[in-house]
């Protein structure tokens, strides 16, 4: 079911099937208001996430001022040329920042695993859906074992920004 586009809501655009499974686990968490959240079909890579964002969502976000979007990507090394002066995450964040129109930066969020989601899954020994469920359960709290995992802790600032914007309507 789609959320009411005139009420505050969050769309999640996952990069691939693994990130979509994590998003599904998040959506199915008991503390999530599922009527304020919609998971979109997954893209086929980071570049495709931004193409879909630009072609399918920017104009709708401008039309529906209560809409927010979470771009769910991974920060693996396949996307960028090696630059010894900046970390891979910083290169991705710079790229991301350049692709989000300034009038939508406040309502656009980007979260993801430092490497591949499969690496996180094998490290924490949980299914993708369980990972998503745990992340949803702990998202409103600053102290969280999973959010503080080395493969996720780079999301701290963005998670806090997401909570300031969406926490009131996203969690019950």
N, C-alpha and C positions, 0 to 999 in steps of 0.2 A: 504494500500500500504506500502511495506517495504522501508525503507530508503536505499540509496546507501551505501553499506558496505565499500566502499573505501573513502567516505567522512565522516566528523565528524557527528556522530549521537548518539542518546540516546535511549536505550531500557529501558522500565519500566516493572519490574516484581512485580506485586501486590500480596499481601498475600491472599486476599480473594475477594469476589464479591464487598464488600463495598469499599475496597481500589481501586479496578478496576474502579468502578463508579467515584471515585474521580479523578483517572488518566484520565478517559474519559473526564471529565469536564475540566481538565488541557489541554488536547490535543485539545479540541474544542474552547479554548480561542482564540480570534482574534489576540492576540499578539504572538502566538506560531507558529513557522515554522513547520507545520505538516509533511513536507517532511523529517525532521531531527529527527523524533520521532516515535517510535513504541511501542505500549502497547501489552505486551505478555499475553497469557491466565493466569488467576490467579492460584496461587498455593492453597494448602489447609491447610495453617498454616505456621508459621514461620519456622519450621524445614523443611517443604517442599520447602519453598523459597530457603533455602540454599542448599538443595539437588539438586534442579533444577539448581541453579547457578553453583554448582560444576560439575554436570554431563553434562549440556547442554550448558553452556556459557563460562566457563573458557578457554577451548581450542579455541573457536571462537574468544574470546577477544584477545588472543595471536596471532591469525592469522590475525585479522582485527584491526590494531593499532588505528584506528579512532573511534572505538566503545567504548562507555561508557555505564554503566548500573546503574539504580536506583532500589534498592530493597526497595519496599514500604511495610512496616510492621506496626504493632501496638506494643506498648510497654506495653501491659497489663501484669497482674501478673500470668497468667496461665502457662507461659513458664519456669520459674525459681524457684528453691528452695529459700525460704526466707533467706536472708543474711542481718542481721541488720547493717553490716559495709558498705554496698554499696546500693545505690538506685537501684530500678528495672531498670531504664534507664541505669545506669552505668553497671549493670550486663549484660544487652542486648548488650550494646556497646562493652564490653569486649569479649563477645561471638562472636559477629559479626566480630570484629577485628581478632579474632583467626581463622575465617573461610575464610578470604580473603587473597589470596596469595600476598606476598609483592610486586611482580612486577605488580599487578593489583590494588593496593590500591588507586593510583592516579586517576583511571578511574572508581572506584566503589563507589557508594554513597548509603546511607541509610537514609531514612526519614520516619516519621510516627507519628501517633497520640499517645499521652501519654497513653491513655486508649484504649477503643474500638472506632472505627469511629462512631458508632451509638450514643455514648455519646456526641461526638462533634456535630453531626448533631442535636441532640435535644437541646444542649446548645446554638448553634448559630442560630437555626431555619432556616436552609437552607438544600436543598437537597444535596446529595453527589456530584452531577455534578456541582451545583452552588458553593460548597466549592472548588472543583478543579479549576473551572473557576476563582474564586477570588484569589486563591493561585497563579495561573499562571499570572494573571494580576499584582499582587504585588510582585512576586518573584524577579524581578530585583531591587526592591527598599528596602532599609534597614528599612524604616518606613512603617509598614503595620499592620493594626488592626488585621487581621486574623492570620498572621504569628506570631504576638505577643500575641496571645491568650494563656492562661495558658496550654492548651493541645497541643500546637504546638511550643511554644517558645524554647523548648529544641533542636529544629532543626536548630537554628541560625547558628552555626558554619558549619554544613553540607550544609545548603542552600548556604552560602557564598562560600564554596568550589565548589559546583555545579555550581554556577554562574561564578566563575573564569574559570572553565573548559568548560562549555557548553553555557554560556550566549551569546557569539558571534554568534553561529549558531542556537541556540534554539529559540531565540526571535527576532521578526521583529520590 
